[in-house]
Amino acid sequence: MSQIEKVFLYRVYCKLVEIAGMRSTITLESLVTQCGMPFEADGMADVVYKYLDSITENEASHGRPMLTAVITKQDQKPTQAWLKKHVAATRKVTMAEAAVILKQYNNNEKIELWKTELTKVHNQWHIPMGSLTA
């Protein structure tokens, strides 16, 4: 990974932690733009997904919930890609198997699956303002 890629990976990670700490969510487009990357650039989606995969692996290796749960579609719902990765990770199956499993879930069940993980992420990273001292 080049030095510039490391800088952007760090920016993406920090922004996700910031959003989680505020108990909020962010769209992928906003995340990329706020991290100073050109969202519409050729190949940018592949680069960003590689970063998100790295972040997910890092969080799992530290026993933390999927930080990428804070990334939503414009309608404030989880992406199909996130749902598939979550099922694959939690059930320890391939992405193809996860896709088949997800077909058994209705939309409400998918939203609940995501909300449960999002709550874990928010609880992991939230710092109550009253606990900060000057």
Buried (B, 14 or more C-beta within 10 A) or exposed (E): EEEEEEEBBEBBBEBBBBBBBBBEBBBBEBBBBBBEBEBEEEEEEEBBEEBBEBBBEEBBEEEEBBBBBBBBBEEEBBBEBBBBBBBBBEEEBEEEBBBEBBEEBEEEEBBEBBEEBBEBBBEBBEEEEEEEEE
